[in-house]
């Protein structure tokens, strides 16, 4: 028996409805038409995109930032990251800026490691992860509302922290796994 070609379902916008315009993100409740011609509402966050940087020292340590995250009510250990400034810069430029702002480091080499959607069920955010090597220390300049601690953790230990569930931030876990795969294929 021959395999049937899978159907491709597409939802078409009928009416865009921005219900909140924020400084960083917008909230939408759009009416769409499904493949069966019926209408439904799709609620989602409109996001300008973001970058994250996996900084790796010459000694093989990952540079993490710890900061309090209000939505989860806890301090988190993450790689440096930040949202795009709407229409003002590109992903690579933003990645370099976030690395410097949050850790003080600049990188002699920076390359794209992975692009992913953190939660495509209710956000259009696209997150670009970069690998930064050849780190040169400097002075950090976090945003006025950012209070950060910087930590250096050996890569093997960071992987174990991800595996054990100690690290919960998705971009950090994905960056570590992508870097592990990259190292394995070299």
C-alpha positions in Angstrom: 0.0 0.0 0.0 1.4 3.4 -1.0 1.8 6.0 1.6 -0.5 8.9 1.2 0.9 12.4 1.0 0.1 14.3 4.3 -2.3 17.2 4.1 -0.9 20.7 4.6 -3.2 22.8 6.8 -3.0 26.5 6.5 -4.9 29.1 8.6 -5.6 32.4 6.8 -6.1 35.7 8.6 -9.5 37.2 8.4 -9.1 40.0 10.8 -6.1 41.2 12.8 -6.9 42.4 16.2 -4.2 43.9 18.3 -5.6 44.1 21.8 -2.5 45.6 23.5 0.5 47.5 22.2 3.4 47.3 24.6 6.9 48.6 24.6 8.4 45.2 24.0 5.6 43.0 22.9 2.0 43.2 21.6 -1.0 41.0 22.3 -3.3 39.8 19.5 -6.6 38.0 19.2 -6.9 37.4 15.4 -9.8 35.8 13.6 -8.6 33.2 11.2 -10.2 30.9 8.6 -9.2 27.2 9.0 -8.9 24.7 6.1 -12.6 23.6 6.6 -13.7 27.3 6.1 -14.8 27.7 9.7 -13.5 30.7 11.7 -11.6 30.6 15.0 -9.6 33.0 17.2 -5.9 32.7 17.6 -4.4 34.6 20.6 -0.7 35.2 20.5 2.2 37.5 21.5 3.7 39.6 18.7 7.4 39.8 19.4 10.3 41.7 17.6 12.6 38.7 17.9 15.6 38.1 20.2 19.2 37.0 20.4 21.1 34.8 22.9 24.8 34.3 23.2 26.7 31.2 24.4 30.0 32.7 25.5 32.8 30.1 25.8 36.1 31.0 27.4 39.4 29.7 26.2 39.3 27.4 29.2 36.0 25.9 28.1 33.8 27.6 30.6 30.4 28.9 29.8 29.7 32.5 30.9 26.2 32.6 32.6 24.2 35.5 34.0 21.9 35.1 37.0 18.9 37.4 37.2 15.5 37.5 38.8 12.7 36.7 36.5 9.4 38.1 37.7 7.0 35.8 35.8 8.4 32.7 37.4 9.3 34.4 40.7 12.8 33.1 40.9 16.4 33.9 40.0 17.5 32.0 36.9 20.9 31.0 35.5 20.9 31.8 31.7 23.2 32.8 28.9 23.1 36.5 27.9 20.2 37.4 25.8 17.9 40.3 24.8 15.1 41.3 22.5 15.6 43.0 19.2 15.0 46.8 19.1 12.3 47.1 16.5 13.8 48.2 13.2 17.1 49.5 14.7 19.6 46.7 14.4 20.4 43.3 13.1 20.7 40.0 15.0 24.5 39.8 15.0 24.9 43.4 16.1 22.3 42.9 18.9 24.1 39.7 20.0 27.4 41.5 20.3 25.7 44.3 22.2 24.0 41.9 24.7 27.2 40.0 25.4 29.0 43.3 26.2 26.1 44.8 28.2 25.5 41.8 30.4 28.9 40.2 30.8 31.5 42.9 29.8 33.0 40.5 27.3 33.6 41.2 23.6 34.3 38.2 21.3 37.0 37.8 18.6 34.7 35.3 16.9 30.9 35.1 16.9 28.9 32.7 14.8 25.3 31.7 14.5 24.7 28.4 16.3 20.9 27.9 16.0 17.6 29.7 15.3 14.4 28.5 17.0 10.9 29.5 18.1 10.7 29.4 21.9 6.9 28.8 21.9 5.3 28.9 18.5 1.9 28.0 20.0 1.4 31.5 21.3 4.2 33.7 20.2 5.9 34.6 16.9 9.2 35.2 18.5 12.3 33.9 16.6 15.4 33.6 18.7 18.9 33.5 17.2 21.6 31.9 19.3 25.2 32.8 18.7 28.4 31.1 19.8 31.0 33.6 21.1 34.7 32.6 21.4 38.0 34.4 21.9 36.4 36.4 24.7 38.1 39.6 25.8 37.0 40.9 29.3 35.7 44.4 29.8 33.2 46.4 31.8 29.6 45.3 31.7 26.8 47.9 31.2 23.5 46.3 32.0 20.2 48.1 31.3 18.9 50.2 34.2 16.4 47.6 35.1 18.8 44.6 35.0 20.6 43.4 38.0 23.0 40.5 37.1 25.6 38.2 38.6 28.1 36.6 36.2 29.3 33.1 36.6 31.8 30.9 34.8 30.8 27.2 34.7 32.8 24.4 33.0 30.9 23.2 29.9 30.6 19.6 31.2 29.1 20.8 34.5 26.7 23.1 32.6 25.6 20.1 30.5 25.0 18.1 33.7 23.0 21.0 35.2 20.8 21.0 32.0 20.4 17.2 32.2 19.4 17.2 35.9 16.8 20.0 35.4 18.8 22.6 37.4 18.8 24.8 34.3 15.2 25.5 33.2 15.7 28.3 30.7 14.9 26.9 27.2 17.3 29.1 25.2 20.2 28.1 27.6 19.4 24.4 27.3 19.1 24.6 23.5 22.3 26.5 23.2 24.2 24.0 25.4 22.8 21.0 23.4 23.5 22.7 20.0 27.1 23.4 21.2 27.5 19.8 22.3 26.4 18.6 18.9 28.7 21.0 17.2 31.7 19.8 19.3 30.8 16.2 18.6 30.8 16.8 14.8 34.1 18.6 14.7 
